[in-house]
Amino acid sequence: MNKDEWGRAGDALVSGRWPKDAEGRAEESAFLCSCRNTDLSDELTVNLLEAYGIPCLRDYPGNGAFGRVIMGASGTGVDIYVPKSMLEEAKMLIEGENCDEEL
């Protein structure tokens, strides 16, 4: 899955920090994990990654973005993506965090 569409909410904030290839296109994103966002684990994970200089994108599967707007939290959780070149480093950082491979 390539998340180089910067029109989604919050994505524009990372577009300047997202790695680019030789032609100036955004590097392909890689799935890192799925988190529940009812216990703020998504916020903690994103903040941890950002603190170490790893930009990340959040995607709310299904109608999760709608639930986030209406109720303040997505019932379907949130998928977190990072640049493909930083995936291994991101996995090492979140080891032991509250992210589920299968939500």
N, C-alpha and C positions, 0 to 999 in steps of 0.2 A: 504494500500500500504506500503510495507516495503522497505525502501531505505538503506538497509545495504550493497549494492553493492558500494564499494568505488572507482570504476573505473571511475566515471563520473568526468568531469572537476570541480575542486574546492573541491570535496568531500574529497579528501585525506587530505586537510588542517584541516578538523574538525574531522577526524576519531580518533585522539588521545584524543579529548575532549568529544566525544560522549559517553554517559553513556553505560555501559556494564552490562550484567546480570551475574549471579553467574558462568556460564560456559565461560565467556569471550566474548560472542557474543554481537554485537551491539544491543542496545535496538531498538524496533520497532519505526519507525517514524510515525508522525501524521500530517495530512494536517492542516496548519495554515491559509493560505490565498492565493489569487491570486492577483498579482500586475501588473500594467503596468510598463514596464521598460523604456519607452520612456521619462518619467518625473522623473526618478531616484527614484521613490518611493520604488522600490525593494531594492536599495542600502541603503536608509535611514532606512528601516525596518530591514534589515539584520544587519546593524551597531548598531541599537538600541538594538536588541536582543543580539548581541555579547557583547555589553558594559555591559549587565546584566548577562553575563555568560551563555547564552542560545545558544548552537551551532545550526546552521540551514543549511539546504540543499536547493539548488535551482534546480528546474526542469523546463525545457522549453518545454511545450506541443507541440505536432505536430512537425513541422519543425523549431521550435523556436530557437534551438541551432544553426542551419545553418544560420538563419537570423542574429543571434547575431554575428557570425563570419564574415559574409559578410558585413552587414550593421551597425554593432555596437549595434543593438537593435533587440529584438525579437518582431515580429509583433503579436505574440500570447500571449505575457506577460510572466510572470514567476510565478510558484507555489512555495510556501515556506513551508518547512516541518521542524518540530522540534521533539525532543525526546518526546515520548508519555507522559512520566512522567512530562514534563515541559510545556505541552500544555496550561493548564489553566493560568499559570503565563505569558506565552507568549501572550495569548489573552488579558490579563489585560494590558500588556505593550503597545500593539499596538492599544488599543482602541482609536479611534479618528484619527488614521493614515490613509493614503490613500491606503488602501487595500480593494479590493472588494471580497466578498464571491463568486459572480458569475461574471466572466469576459466575 
